[in-house]
Each structure stands twice: as structure tokens, then as C-alpha cells.
Amino acid sequence: MLTKMLMKLGVISFLLLTAEEKARAQATYNRWEASPVVPSQPHVTVAQRGPQVMRAKIRQDSLNRLQALRRDSIRIAISATGVPLLQRGIGQRIKESRTIPEDNSYYDYLRKTIRYPAQALRAQVEGKITMRLTINAAGQVSSLSEVENTIPAGATGRDEMVQQAAVLLRQLRFQPGTTTQEELTITYQFL
């Protein structure tokens, strides 16, 4: 009987030891240790953030300028079918302030197609761009060059203003004749 009791005690102690080991293993398996969360990006100071924001803004402005130029080019190309047929000598007539009624179609065309670049508008940049156009015998503008520019060098939006004036003037059509040159001025001005 004693052996039976010892045997029962052994089995019970064995079961207790086994259960205790399993409980200990279970306790270590479920243990959760709180550790500080590691930030995914390094900490940026306020002084470092300023230049980052400016670079991002410059990139965004650059993209906006490209998109606006694309839209303007497409708009001008689409409206090129509505470009009036101009009489040669319009540049000289405008310069001498002796325009003829047929020259009004040039001004109407400018009013419909020219757009003030957004950056230049924000910076309130004004000025005049005078370009020399070479017109071939068919009446198309074959080349153009900048003669005078009163927009301050380095002004915000200056390049866009010049580029838009060039795109606009390249679309003009003149009456067929001999190869000639015209000087036309595009004015960007706040009214």
C-alpha cells in the first residue's frame, strides 16, 4: 500500500512538474515587452525643414509651369486655325501708330490667345518683348529672334513670358509675297 501511495505521489509530482514546465514555457511564450517605437524617418529640425519645403515648392512650381506651357501650346495650336491673315508691314504701321482696319484682327488674336504666366502675375512682372520675325514667301514665320526685352533680367516668370510670346508670334500668317522681316512687340502690363 505504501508503494501504491508513493507511486501515486510520484505520478502526481511528475504531472505537477510537467504542468509547471508547460506553464513556464507558456508564460515565456506569451511575454510581451514594451520597447520604444523606432521612428521610420530621422528627426528633422525646423531649420532643416524650411529648405526642404522650399525645394518641394520649387519642384511643384516647375511642374505647374510645364503643364501650363503645354496647355497654352495646345490651346494656341488649336486656335491656330483662327489665326488671321495679316498684311505685311504691320510692325512698321504699329510702330508709327498708323494702323489700318485690317490690323485689328492681329489685336483680336492677341487678346484671345495670350495669357499672363502665373508666376509673373504673382510677382507683378511687367515689360515689353520685341521680336524680329522673318516671313517666307508663303507668308509663314520661318524664324524669329529677340530684339529688345524690357522685362528685368532674372525676374520671376521672364522666361515663360518670352517663350509664350515666341509661340504666339510663330503662329502668325501673312499674305504671300517676297521674304520680309517684321518687328512686333508683345506687351505684358497690368491695367
Secondary structure by P-SEA (a helix, b strand, c coil): caaaaaaaaaaaaaaaaaaaaaaaaaaaaabbbbcccccccccccaaaaaaaaaaaaaaaaaaaaaaaaaaaaaaaaaacccccccccaaaaaaaaccccccaaaaaaaaaacccccaaaaaacccbbbbbbbbbcccccccccccccccccccccaaaaaaaaaaaaaaaccccccccbbbbbbbbbccc
